Amino acid sequence: MSEDLFVVDRIDKNRSICISTLAKSTVAGNDVAHLGNETGYFIYEVDNRPNFGGIIVLAKAASSEAAVRLAEMWMSKTKAMHQSI
């Protein structure tokens, strides 16, 4: 599994959804201890709005293989959506 797996897709003009590893301080700042240790691949939202922005961790992939599979499905769905437009 590549440490540099990074998937990002725009939700709207201010927000994106991503899959990647995160810095330990980012994980700790999101109060997600229930997801296990701070290593691994996370699904998270990045909000760029002033005063509202930041990173919100939504979930953690069960394994590196699960992160890759999720990324593959996500990109396949995105590609199919763009082809139908």
PyMOL Python script that loads the backbone (N, CA, C, O; Angstrom):
from pymol import cmd

cmd.read_pdbstr("""\
ATOM      1  N   MET A   1       0.850  -1.189   0.000  1.00  0.00           N
ATOM      2  CA  MET A   1       0.000   0.000   0.000  1.00  0.00           C
ATOM      3  C   MET A   1       0.876   1.226   0.000  1.00  0.00           C
ATOM      4  O   MET A   1       1.813   1.327   0.792  1.00  0.00           O
ATOM      5  N   SER A   2       0.587   2.140  -0.862  1.00  0.00           N
ATOM      6  CA  SER A   2       1.349   3.377  -0.967  1.00  0.00           C
ATOM      7  C   SER A   2       0.975   4.342   0.142  1.00  0.00           C
ATOM      8  O   SER A   2      -0.204   4.599   0.388  1.00  0.00           O
ATOM      9  N   GLU A   3       1.988   4.875   0.809  1.00  0.00           N
ATOM     10  CA  GLU A   3       1.749   5.865   1.864  1.00  0.00           C
ATOM     11  C   GLU A   3       1.150   7.140   1.289  1.00  0.00           C
ATOM     12  O   GLU A   3       0.535   7.913   2.024  1.00  0.00           O
ATOM     13  N   ASP A   4       1.318   7.380  -0.025  1.00  0.00           N
ATOM     14  CA  ASP A   4       0.838   8.622  -0.590  1.00  0.00           C
ATOM     15  C   ASP A   4      -0.521   8.505  -1.278  1.00  0.00           C
ATOM     16  O   ASP A   4      -0.827   9.303  -2.164  1.00  0.00           O
ATOM     17  N   LEU A   5      -1.337   7.532  -0.890  1.00  0.00           N
ATOM     18  CA  LEU A   5      -2.704   7.475  -1.396  1.00  0.00           C
ATOM     19  C   LEU A   5      -3.414   8.748  -0.969  1.00  0.00           C
ATOM     20  O   LEU A   5      -3.484   9.066   0.218  1.00  0.00           O
ATOM     21  N   PHE A   6      -3.934   9.465  -1.942  1.00  0.00           N
ATOM     22  CA  PHE A   6      -4.664  10.686  -1.637  1.00  0.00           C
ATOM     23  C   PHE A   6      -5.731  10.842  -2.707  1.00  0.00           C
ATOM     24  O   PHE A   6      -5.420  10.980  -3.890  1.00  0.00           O
ATOM     25  N   VAL A   7      -6.978  10.820  -2.291  1.00  0.00           N
ATOM     26  CA  VAL A   7      -8.102  10.991  -3.202  1.00  0.00           C
ATOM     27  C   VAL A   7      -8.872  12.208  -2.719  1.00  0.00           C
ATOM     28  O   VAL A   7      -9.143  12.350  -1.527  1.00  0.00           O
ATOM     29  N   VAL A   8      -9.221  13.079  -3.648  1.00  0.00           N
ATOM     30  CA  VAL A   8      -9.997  14.258  -3.272  1.00  0.00           C
ATOM     31  C   VAL A   8     -11.043  14.501  -4.353  1.00  0.00           C
ATOM     32  O   VAL A   8     -10.785  14.312  -5.542  1.00  0.00           O
ATOM     33  N   ASP A   9     -12.224  14.922  -3.921  1.00  0.00           N
ATOM     34  CA  ASP A   9     -13.301  15.247  -4.848  1.00  0.00           C
ATOM     35  C   ASP A   9     -14.068  16.423  -4.264  1.00  0.00           C
ATOM     36  O   ASP A   9     -14.354  16.453  -3.067  1.00  0.00           O
ATOM     37  N   ARG A  10     -14.392  17.363  -5.085  1.00  0.00           N
ATOM     38  CA  ARG A  10     -15.084  18.563  -4.646  1.00  0.00           C
ATOM     39  C   ARG A  10     -16.547  18.248  -4.349  1.00  0.00           C
ATOM     40  O   ARG A  10     -17.213  17.582  -5.142  1.00  0.00           O
ATOM     41  N   ILE A  11     -17.050  18.726  -3.203  1.00  0.00           N
ATOM     42  CA  ILE A  11     -18.463  18.604  -2.839  1.00  0.00           C
ATOM     43  C   ILE A  11     -19.206  19.839  -3.334  1.00  0.00           C
ATOM     44  O   ILE A  11     -20.249  19.737  -3.979  1.00  0.00           O
ATOM     45  N   ASP A  12     -18.650  21.004  -3.022  1.00  0.00           N
ATOM     46  CA  ASP A  12     -19.186  22.273  -3.489  1.00  0.00           C
ATOM     47  C   ASP A  12     -18.032  23.268  -3.541  1.00  0.00           C
ATOM     48  O   ASP A  12     -16.875  22.859  -3.446  1.00  0.00           O
ATOM     49  N   LYS A  13     -18.312  24.564  -3.690  1.00  0.00           N
ATOM     50  CA  LYS A  13     -17.209  25.522  -3.873  1.00  0.00           C
ATOM     51  C   LYS A  13     -16.317  25.666  -2.648  1.00  0.00           C
ATOM     52  O   LYS A  13     -15.194  26.156  -2.767  1.00  0.00           O
ATOM     53  N   ASN A  14     -16.780  25.255  -1.486  1.00  0.00           N
ATOM     54  CA  ASN A  14     -15.994  25.391  -0.257  1.00  0.00           C
ATOM     55  C   ASN A  14     -15.521  24.076   0.347  1.00  0.00           C
ATOM     56  O   ASN A  14     -14.591  24.067   1.153  1.00  0.00           O
ATOM     57  N   ARG A  15     -16.146  22.969  -0.030  1.00  0.00           N
ATOM     58  CA  ARG A  15     -15.860  21.711   0.649  1.00  0.00           C
ATOM     59  C   ARG A  15     -15.400  20.623  -0.318  1.00  0.00           C
ATOM     60  O   ARG A  15     -15.832  20.549  -1.468  1.00  0.00           O
ATOM     61  N   SER A  16     -14.497  19.778   0.206  1.00  0.00           N
ATOM     62  CA  SER A  16     -14.013  18.608  -0.529  1.00  0.00           C
ATOM     63  C   SER A  16     -14.062  17.410   0.395  1.00  0.00           C
ATOM     64  O   SER A  16     -14.035  17.547   1.618  1.00  0.00           O
ATOM     65  N   ILE A  17     -14.136  16.224  -0.209  1.00  0.00           N
ATOM     66  CA  ILE A  17     -14.057  14.987   0.561  1.00  0.00           C
ATOM     67  C   ILE A  17     -12.775  14.281   0.134  1.00  0.00           C
ATOM     68  O   ILE A  17     -12.424  14.275  -1.046  1.00  0.00           O
ATOM     69  N   CYS A  18     -12.080  13.687   1.099  1.00  0.00           N
ATOM     70  CA  CYS A  18     -10.754  13.125   0.846  1.00  0.00           C
ATOM     71  C   CYS A  18     -10.590  11.769   1.519  1.00  0.00           C
ATOM     72  O   CYS A  18     -11.286  11.437   2.478  1.00  0.00           O
ATOM     73  N   ILE A  19      -9.637  10.987   0.980  1.00  0.00           N
ATOM     74  CA  ILE A  19      -9.160   9.760   1.613  1.00  0.00           C
ATOM     75  C   ILE A  19      -7.642   9.854   1.629  1.00  0.00           C
ATOM     76  O   ILE A  19      -7.016  10.001   0.579  1.00  0.00           O
ATOM     77  N   SER A  20      -7.051   9.771   2.804  1.00  0.00           N
ATOM     78  CA  SER A  20      -5.591   9.771   2.922  1.00  0.00           C
ATOM     79  C   SER A  20      -5.202   9.518   4.368  1.00  0.00           C
ATOM     80  O   SER A  20      -6.055   9.368   5.243  1.00  0.00           O
ATOM     81  N   THR A  21      -3.898   9.474   4.600  1.00  0.00           N
ATOM     82  CA  THR A  21      -3.405   9.485   5.965  1.00  0.00           C
ATOM     83  C   THR A  21      -3.530  10.916   6.468  1.00  0.00           C
ATOM     84  O   THR A  21      -3.676  11.844   5.672  1.00  0.00           O
ATOM     85  N   LEU A  22      -3.475  11.097   7.758  1.00  0.00           N
ATOM     86  CA  LEU A  22      -3.518  12.430   8.356  1.00  0.00           C
ATOM     87  C   LEU A  22      -2.412  12.558   9.388  1.00  0.00           C
ATOM     88  O   LEU A  22      -1.961  11.564   9.956  1.00  0.00           O
ATOM     89  N   ALA A  23      -1.981  13.780   9.624  1.00  0.00           N
ATOM     90  CA  ALA A  23      -1.004  14.034  10.683  1.00  0.00           C
ATOM     91  C   ALA A  23      -1.607  13.640  12.027  1.00  0.00           C
ATOM     92  O   ALA A  23      -2.809  13.797  12.241  1.00  0.00           O
ATOM     93  N   LYS A  24      -0.786  13.136  12.919  1.00  0.00           N
ATOM     94  CA  LYS A  24      -1.258  12.720  14.243  1.00  0.00           C
ATOM     95  C   LYS A  24      -1.986  13.856  14.951  1.00  0.00           C
ATOM     96  O   LYS A  24      -2.989  13.623  15.626  1.00  0.00           O
ATOM     97  N   SER A  25      -1.490  15.083  14.804  1.00  0.00           N
ATOM     98  CA  SER A  25      -2.127  16.229  15.469  1.00  0.00           C
ATOM     99  C   SER A  25      -3.516  16.505  14.900  1.00  0.00           C
ATOM    100  O   SER A  25      -4.406  16.930  15.636  1.00  0.00           O
ATOM    101  N   THR A  26      -3.716  16.271  13.609  1.00  0.00           N
ATOM    102  CA  THR A  26      -5.030  16.461  12.993  1.00  0.00           C
ATOM    103  C   THR A  26      -6.015  15.430  13.520  1.00  0.00           C
ATOM    104  O   THR A  26      -7.159  15.759  13.835  1.00  0.00           O
ATOM    105  N   VAL A  27      -5.571  14.186  13.616  1.00  0.00           N
ATOM    106  CA  VAL A  27      -6.429  13.124  14.137  1.00  0.00           C
ATOM    107  C   VAL A  27      -6.788  13.428  15.588  1.00  0.00           C
ATOM    108  O   VAL A  27      -7.954  13.335  15.973  1.00  0.00           O
ATOM    109  N   ALA A  28      -5.792  13.789  16.391  1.00  0.00           N
ATOM    110  CA  ALA A  28      -6.032  14.097  17.807  1.00  0.00           C
ATOM    111  C   ALA A  28      -6.987  15.282  17.954  1.00  0.00           C
ATOM    112  O   ALA A  28      -7.816  15.295  18.864  1.00  0.00           O
ATOM    113  N   GLY A  29      -6.882  16.268  17.076  1.00  0.00           N
ATOM    114  CA  GLY A  29      -7.732  17.446  17.136  1.00  0.00           C
ATOM    115  C   GLY A  29      -9.165  17.201  16.723  1.00  0.00           C
ATOM    116  O   GLY A  29     -10.018  18.069  16.911  1.00  0.00           O
ATOM    117  N   ASN A  30      -9.447  16.039  16.164  1.00  0.00           N
ATOM    118  CA  ASN A  30     -10.798  15.705  15.720  1.00  0.00           C
ATOM    119  C   ASN A  30     -11.524  14.783  16.682  1.00  0.00           C
ATOM    120  O   ASN A  30     -12.644  14.356  16.397  1.00  0.00           O
ATOM    121  N   ASP A  31     -10.915  14.467  17.809  1.00  0.00           N
ATOM    122  CA  ASP A  31     -11.552  13.658  18.849  1.00  0.00           C
ATOM    123  C   ASP A  31     -12.158  12.373  18.282  1.00  0.00           C
ATOM    124  O   ASP A  31     -13.352  12.115  18.431  1.00  0.00           O
ATOM    125  N   VAL A  32     -11.311  11.577  17.631  1.00  0.00           N
ATOM    126  CA  VAL A  32     -11.776  10.329  17.022  1.00  0.00           C
ATOM    127  C   VAL A  32     -11.048   9.112  17.609  1.00  0.00           C
ATOM    128  O   VAL A  32     -10.762   8.150  16.897  1.00  0.00           O
ATOM    129  N   ALA A  33     -10.757   9.162  18.893  1.00  0.00           N
ATOM    130  CA  ALA A  33     -10.062   8.057  19.557  1.00  0.00           C
ATOM    131  C   ALA A  33     -10.818   6.738  19.395  1.00  0.00           C
ATOM    132  O   ALA A  33     -10.206   5.669  19.395  1.00  0.00           O
ATOM    133  N   HIS A  34     -12.133   6.807  19.259  1.00  0.00           N
ATOM    134  CA  HIS A  34     -12.937   5.594  19.089  1.00  0.00           C
ATOM    135  C   HIS A  34     -12.648   4.873  17.769  1.00  0.00           C
ATOM    136  O   HIS A  34     -13.069   3.731  17.585  1.00  0.00           O
ATOM    137  N   LEU A  35     -11.935   5.530  16.852  1.00  0.00           N
ATOM    138  CA  LEU A  35     -11.585   4.907  15.579  1.00  0.00           C
ATOM    139  C   LEU A  35     -10.277   4.122  15.660  1.00  0.00           C
ATOM    140  O   LEU A  35      -9.832   3.561  14.659  1.00  0.00           O
ATOM    141  N   GLY A  36      -9.668   4.079  16.823  1.00  0.00           N
ATOM    142  CA  GLY A  36      -8.392   3.377  16.973  1.00  0.00           C
ATOM    143  C   GLY A  36      -7.239   4.366  17.000  1.00  0.00           C
ATOM    144  O   GLY A  36      -7.427   5.554  17.260  1.00  0.00           O
ATOM    145  N   ASN A  37      -6.046   3.859  16.727  1.00  0.00           N
ATOM    146  CA  ASN A  37      -4.886   4.750  16.792  1.00  0.00           C
ATOM    147  C   ASN A  37      -4.905   5.773  15.662  1.00  0.00           C
ATOM    148  O   ASN A  37      -5.763   5.735  14.780  1.00  0.00           O
ATOM    149  N   GLU A  38      -3.942   6.687  15.711  1.00  0.00           N
ATOM    150  CA  GLU A  38      -3.954   7.817  14.772  1.00  0.00           C
ATOM    151  C   GLU A  38      -3.352   7.492  13.409  1.00  0.00           C
ATOM    152  O   GLU A  38      -3.280   8.363  12.542  1.00  0.00           O
ATOM    153  N   THR A  39      -2.924   6.255  13.213  1.00  0.00           N
ATOM    154  CA  THR A  39      -2.391   5.880  11.911  1.00  0.00           C
ATOM    155  C   THR A  39      -3.463   5.209  11.072  1.00  0.00           C
ATOM    156  O   THR A  39      -4.439   4.679  11.603  1.00  0.00           O
ATOM    157  N   GLY A  40      -3.281   5.235   9.771  1.00  0.00           N
ATOM    158  CA  GLY A  40      -4.223   4.602   8.864  1.00  0.00           C
ATOM    159  C   GLY A  40      -4.778   5.600   7.857  1.00  0.00           C
ATOM    160  O   GLY A  40      -4.281   6.719   7.730  1.00  0.00           O
ATOM    161  N   TYR A  41      -5.797   5.181   7.158  1.00  0.00           N
ATOM    162  CA  TYR A  41      -6.413   5.997   6.117  1.00  0.00           C
ATOM    163  C   TYR A  41      -7.773   6.479   6.576  1.00  0.00           C
ATOM    164  O   TYR A  41      -8.608   5.698   7.031  1.00  0.00           O
ATOM    165  N   PHE A  42      -7.978   7.771   6.451  1.00  0.00           N
ATOM    166  CA  PHE A  42      -9.188   8.410   6.943  1.00  0.00           C
ATOM    167  C   PHE A  42      -9.996   8.980   5.790  1.00  0.00           C
ATOM    168  O   PHE A  42      -9.441   9.401   4.775  1.00  0.00           O
ATOM    169  N   ILE A  43     -11.304   8.989   5.955  1.00  0.00           N
ATOM    170  CA  ILE A  43     -12.227   9.646   5.042  1.00  0.00           C
ATOM    171  C   ILE A  43     -12.643  10.923   5.775  1.00  0.00           C
ATOM    172  O   ILE A  43     -13.179  10.862   6.881  1.00  0.00           O
ATOM    173  N   TYR A  44     -12.396  12.060   5.164  1.00  0.00           N
ATOM    174  CA  TYR A  44     -12.640  13.315   5.860  1.00  0.00           C
ATOM    175  C   TYR A  44     -13.075  14.417   4.900  1.00  0.00           C
ATOM    176  O   TYR A  44     -12.850  14.348   3.692  1.00  0.00           O
ATOM    177  N   GLU A  45     -13.697  15.422   5.475  1.00  0.00           N
ATOM    178  CA  GLU A  45     -14.161  16.592   4.728  1.00  0.00           C
ATOM    179  C   GLU A  45     -13.248  17.769   5.059  1.00  0.00           C
ATOM    180  O   GLU A  45     -12.899  17.987   6.219  1.00  0.00           O
ATOM    181  N   VAL A  46     -12.870  18.518   4.039  1.00  0.00           N
ATOM    182  CA  VAL A  46     -12.102  19.744   4.210  1.00  0.00           C
ATOM    183  C   VAL A  46     -13.007  20.905   3.822  1.00  0.00           C
ATOM    184  O   VAL A  46     -13.551  20.942   2.718  1.00  0.00           O
ATOM    185  N   ASP A  47     -13.160  21.841   4.735  1.00  0.00           N
ATOM    186  CA  ASP A  47     -14.004  23.019   4.510  1.00  0.00           C
ATOM    187  C   ASP A  47     -13.097  24.247   4.515  1.00  0.00           C
ATOM    188  O   ASP A  47     -12.401  24.500   5.499  1.00  0.00           O
ATOM    189  N   ASN A  48     -13.101  25.004   3.430  1.00  0.00           N
ATOM    190  CA  ASN A  48     -12.215  26.160   3.280  1.00  0.00           C
ATOM    191  C   ASN A  48     -12.853  27.487   3.666  1.00  0.00           C
ATOM    192  O   ASN A  48     -12.237  28.537   3.483  1.00  0.00           O
ATOM    193  N   ARG A  49     -14.071  27.465   4.194  1.00  0.00           N
ATOM    194  CA  ARG A  49     -14.729  28.727   4.539  1.00  0.00           C
ATOM    195  C   ARG A  49     -14.052  29.386   5.738  1.00  0.00           C
ATOM    196  O   ARG A  49     -13.724  28.720   6.720  1.00  0.00           O
ATOM    197  N   PRO A  50     -13.844  30.707   5.650  1.00  0.00           N
ATOM    198  CA  PRO A  50     -13.299  31.422   6.810  1.00  0.00           C
ATOM    199  C   PRO A  50     -14.259  31.294   7.993  1.00  0.00           C
ATOM    200  O   PRO A  50     -15.476  31.339   7.814  1.00  0.00           O
ATOM    201  N   ASN A  51     -13.728  31.140   9.170  1.00  0.00           N
ATOM    202  CA  ASN A  51     -14.481  31.034  10.427  1.00  0.00           C
ATOM    203  C   ASN A  51     -15.253  29.731  10.585  1.00  0.00           C
ATOM    204  O   ASN A  51     -15.675  29.423  11.700  1.00  0.00           O
ATOM    205  N   PHE A  52     -15.456  28.958   9.539  1.00  0.00           N
ATOM    206  CA  PHE A  52     -16.172  27.686   9.617  1.00  0.00           C
ATOM    207  C   PHE A  52     -15.277  26.533   9.185  1.00  0.00           C
ATOM    208  O   PHE A  52     -15.568  25.371   9.469  1.00  0.00           O
ATOM    209  N   GLY A  53     -14.203  26.855   8.507  1.00  0.00           N
ATOM    210  CA  GLY A  53     -13.370  25.856   7.858  1.00  0.00           C
ATOM    211  C   GLY A  53     -12.663  24.913   8.802  1.00  0.00           C
ATOM    212  O   GLY A  53     -12.662  25.086  10.021  1.00  0.00           O
ATOM    213  N   GLY A  54     -12.061  23.910   8.195  1.00  0.00           N
ATOM    214  CA  GLY A  54     -11.303  22.935   8.937  1.00  0.00           C
ATOM    215  C   GLY A  54     -11.477  21.551   8.350  1.00  0.00           C
ATOM    216  O   GLY A  54     -12.028  21.374   7.264  1.00  0.00           O
ATOM    217  N   ILE A  55     -10.991  20.573   9.102  1.00  0.00           N
ATOM    218  CA  ILE A  55     -11.084  19.181   8.693  1.00  0.00           C
ATOM    219  C   ILE A  55     -11.994  18.446   9.663  1.00  0.00           C
ATOM    220  O   ILE A  55     -11.851  18.566  10.880  1.00  0.00           O
ATOM    221  N   ILE A  56     -12.924  17.688   9.114  1.00  0.00           N
ATOM    222  CA  ILE A  56     -13.810  16.857   9.927  1.00  0.00           C
ATOM    223  C   ILE A  56     -13.592  15.414   9.496  1.00  0.00           C
ATOM    224  O   ILE A  56     -13.864  15.056   8.350  1.00  0.00           O
ATOM    225  N   VAL A  57     -13.105  14.589  10.407  1.00  0.00           N
ATOM    226  CA  VAL A  57     -12.911  13.173  10.107  1.00  0.00           C
ATOM    227  C   VAL A  57     -14.278  12.493  10.144  1.00  0.00           C
ATOM    228  O   VAL A  57     -14.994  12.571  11.142  1.00  0.00           O
ATOM    229  N   LEU A  58     -14.626  11.828   9.051  1.00  0.00           N
ATOM    230  CA  LEU A  58     -15.916  11.147   8.938  1.00  0.00           C
ATOM    231  C   LEU A  58     -15.815   9.663   9.292  1.00  0.00           C
ATOM    232  O   LEU A  58     -16.729   9.099   9.894  1.00  0.00           O
ATOM    233  N   ALA A  59     -14.699   9.037   8.916  1.00  0.00           N
ATOM    234  CA  ALA A  59     -14.538   7.601   9.138  1.00  0.00           C
ATOM    235  C   ALA A  59     -13.085   7.219   8.932  1.00  0.00           C
ATOM    236  O   ALA A  59     -12.272   8.011   8.455  1.00  0.00           O
ATOM    237  N   LYS A  60     -12.784   5.999   9.302  1.00  0.00           N
ATOM    238  CA  LYS A  60     -11.449   5.438   9.079  1.00  0.00           C
ATOM    239  C   LYS A  60     -11.619   4.151   8.293  1.00  0.00           C
ATOM    240  O   LYS A  60     -12.476   3.328   8.618  1.00  0.00           O
ATOM    241  N   ALA A  61     -10.813   3.975   7.268  1.00  0.00           N
ATOM    242  CA  ALA A  61     -10.851   2.735   6.502  1.00  0.00           C
ATOM    243  C   ALA A  61     -10.358   1.591   7.383  1.00  0.00           C
ATOM    244  O   ALA A  61      -9.429   1.769   8.169  1.00  0.00           O
ATOM    245  N   ALA A  62     -10.965   0.441   7.257  1.00  0.00           N
ATOM    246  CA  ALA A  62     -10.632  -0.716   8.093  1.00  0.00           C
ATOM    247  C   ALA A  62      -9.208  -1.211   7.858  1.00  0.00           C
ATOM    248  O   ALA A  62      -8.604  -1.804   8.751  1.00  0.00           O
ATOM    249  N   SER A  63      -8.668  -0.972   6.664  1.00  0.00           N
ATOM    250  CA  SER A  63      -7.316  -1.413   6.321  1.00  0.00           C
ATOM    251  C   SER A  63      -6.837  -0.603   5.121  1.00  0.00           C
ATOM    252  O   SER A  63      -7.607   0.139   4.511  1.00  0.00           O
ATOM    253  N   SER A  64      -5.567  -0.752   4.794  1.00  0.00           N
ATOM    254  CA  SER A  64      -5.057  -0.063   3.609  1.00  0.00           C
ATOM    255  C   SER A  64      -5.730  -0.606   2.352  1.00  0.00           C
ATOM    256  O   SER A  64      -5.986   0.143   1.409  1.00  0.00           O
ATOM    257  N   GLU A  65      -6.012  -1.896   2.339  1.00  0.00           N
ATOM    258  CA  GLU A  65      -6.707  -2.496   1.194  1.00  0.00           C
ATOM    259  C   GLU A  65      -8.119  -1.917   1.059  1.00  0.00           C
ATOM    260  O   GLU A  65      -8.589  -1.667  -0.051  1.00  0.00           O
ATOM    261  N   ALA A  66      -8.789  -1.708   2.190  1.00  0.00           N
ATOM    262  CA  ALA A  66     -10.127  -1.112   2.156  1.00  0.00           C
ATOM    263  C   ALA A  66     -10.065   0.322   1.635  1.00  0.00           C
ATOM    264  O   ALA A  66     -10.957   0.754   0.905  1.00  0.00           O
ATOM    265  N   ALA A  67      -9.025   1.057   2.003  1.00  0.00           N
ATOM    266  CA  ALA A  67      -8.876   2.436   1.517  1.00  0.00           C
ATOM    267  C   ALA A  67      -8.698   2.461   0.005  1.00  0.00           C
ATOM    268  O   ALA A  67      -9.299   3.287  -0.681  1.00  0.00           O
ATOM    269  N   VAL A  68      -7.871   1.554  -0.513  1.00  0.00           N
ATOM    270  CA  VAL A  68      -7.659   1.476  -1.966  1.00  0.00           C
ATOM    271  C   VAL A  68      -8.958   1.093  -2.659  1.00  0.00           C
ATOM    272  O   VAL A  68      -9.313   1.693  -3.674  1.00  0.00           O
ATOM    273  N   ARG A  69      -9.665   0.115  -2.137  1.00  0.00           N
ATOM    274  CA  ARG A  69     -10.930  -0.329  -2.753  1.00  0.00           C
ATOM    275  C   ARG A  69     -11.962   0.789  -2.752  1.00  0.00           C
ATOM    276  O   ARG A  69     -12.654   1.003  -3.748  1.00  0.00           O
ATOM    277  N   LEU A  70     -12.064   1.497  -1.639  1.00  0.00           N
ATOM    278  CA  LEU A  70     -12.983   2.629  -1.560  1.00  0.00           C
ATOM    279  C   LEU A  70     -12.606   3.685  -2.590  1.00  0.00           C
ATOM    280  O   LEU A  70     -13.478   4.223  -3.272  1.00  0.00           O
ATOM    281  N   ALA A  71     -11.324   3.984  -2.709  1.00  0.00           N
ATOM    282  CA  ALA A  71     -10.859   4.964  -3.694  1.00  0.00           C
ATOM    283  C   ALA A  71     -11.190   4.516  -5.115  1.00  0.00           C
ATOM    284  O   ALA A  71     -11.620   5.324  -5.939  1.00  0.00           O
ATOM    285  N   GLU A  72     -10.992   3.234  -5.402  1.00  0.00           N
ATOM    286  CA  GLU A  72     -11.304   2.705  -6.736  1.00  0.00           C
ATOM    287  C   GLU A  72     -12.791   2.840  -7.051  1.00  0.00           C
ATOM    288  O   GLU A  72     -13.164   3.261  -8.146  1.00  0.00           O
ATOM    289  N   MET A  73     -13.639   2.479  -6.083  1.00  0.00           N
ATOM    290  CA  MET A  73     -15.091   2.585  -6.301  1.00  0.00           C
ATOM    291  C   MET A  73     -15.504   4.038  -6.485  1.00  0.00           C
ATOM    292  O   MET A  73     -16.310   4.357  -7.359  1.00  0.00           O
ATOM    293  N   TRP A  74     -14.956   4.901  -5.669  1.00  0.00           N
ATOM    294  CA  TRP A  74     -15.258   6.321  -5.715  1.00  0.00           C
ATOM    295  C   TRP A  74     -14.884   6.904  -7.081  1.00  0.00           C
ATOM    296  O   TRP A  74     -15.682   7.601  -7.709  1.00  0.00           O
ATOM    297  N   MET A  75     -13.657   6.609  -7.533  1.00  0.00           N
ATOM    298  CA  MET A  75     -13.204   7.153  -8.810  1.00  0.00           C
ATOM    299  C   MET A  75     -14.001   6.566  -9.973  1.00  0.00           C
ATOM    300  O   MET A  75     -14.274   7.266 -10.948  1.00  0.00           O
ATOM    301  N   SER A  76     -14.374   5.294  -9.880  1.00  0.00           N
ATOM    302  CA  SER A  76     -15.184   4.666 -10.912  1.00  0.00           C
ATOM    303  C   SER A  76     -16.551   5.341 -11.005  1.00  0.00           C
ATOM    304  O   SER A  76     -17.041   5.612 -12.101  1.00  0.00           O
ATOM    305  N   LYS A  77     -17.158   5.607  -9.864  1.00  0.00           N
ATOM    306  CA  LYS A  77     -18.467   6.273  -9.815  1.00  0.00           C
ATOM    307  C   LYS A  77     -18.362   7.695 -10.368  1.00  0.00           C
ATOM    308  O   LYS A  77     -19.215   8.130 -11.141  1.00  0.00           O
ATOM    309  N   THR A  78     -17.317   8.413  -9.971  1.00  0.00           N
ATOM    310  CA  THR A  78     -17.113   9.784 -10.440  1.00  0.00           C
ATOM    311  C   THR A  78     -16.923   9.808 -11.950  1.00  0.00           C
ATOM    312  O   THR A  78     -17.486  10.658 -12.640  1.00  0.00           O
ATOM    313  N   LYS A  79     -16.127   8.872 -12.461  1.00  0.00           N
ATOM    314  CA  LYS A  79     -15.885   8.792 -13.910  1.00  0.00           C
ATOM    315  C   LYS A  79     -17.189   8.515 -14.642  1.00  0.00           C
ATOM    316  O   LYS A  79     -17.464   9.145 -15.663  1.00  0.00           O
ATOM    317  N   ALA A  80     -17.990   7.592 -14.146  1.00  0.00           N
ATOM    318  CA  ALA A  80     -19.275   7.246 -14.771  1.00  0.00           C
ATOM    319  C   ALA A  80     -20.221   8.446 -14.758  1.00  0.00           C
ATOM    320  O   ALA A  80     -20.944   8.674 -15.727  1.00  0.00           O
ATOM    321  N   MET A  81     -20.221   9.195 -13.691  1.00  0.00           N
ATOM    322  CA  MET A  81     -21.097  10.371 -13.597  1.00  0.00           C
ATOM    323  C   MET A  81     -20.691  11.422 -14.631  1.00  0.00           C
ATOM    324  O   MET A  81     -21.551  12.033 -15.266  1.00  0.00           O
ATOM    325  N   HIS A  82     -19.393  11.632 -14.800  1.00  0.00           N
ATOM    326  CA  HIS A  82     -18.919  12.639 -15.757  1.00  0.00           C
ATOM    327  C   HIS A  82     -19.177  12.200 -17.206  1.00  0.00           C
ATOM    328  O   HIS A  82     -19.414  13.039 -18.074  1.00  0.00           O
ATOM    329  N   GLN A  83     -19.133  10.913 -17.461  1.00  0.00           N
ATOM    330  CA  GLN A  83     -19.387  10.417 -18.813  1.00  0.00           C
ATOM    331  C   GLN A  83     -20.858  10.544 -19.194  1.00  0.00           C
ATOM    332  O   GLN A  83     -21.184  10.644 -20.377  1.00  0.00           O
ATOM    333  N   SER A  84     -21.741  10.541 -18.211  1.00  0.00           N
ATOM    334  CA  SER A  84     -23.170  10.617 -18.514  1.00  0.00           C
ATOM    335  C   SER A  84     -23.642  12.058 -18.713  1.00  0.00           C
ATOM    336  O   SER A  84     -24.774  12.295 -19.135  1.00  0.00           O
ATOM    337  N   ILE A  85     -22.778  13.003 -18.411  1.00  0.00           N
ATOM    338  CA  ILE A  85     -23.166  14.422 -18.552  1.00  0.00           C
ATOM    339  C   ILE A  85     -23.010  14.885 -19.973  1.00  0.00           C
ATOM    340  O   ILE A  85     -23.288  16.045 -20.279  1.00  0.00           O
TER     341      ILE A  85
END
""", "prot")
cmd.dss("prot")
cmd.show_as("cartoon", "prot")
cmd.util.cbc("prot")
cmd.orient("prot")
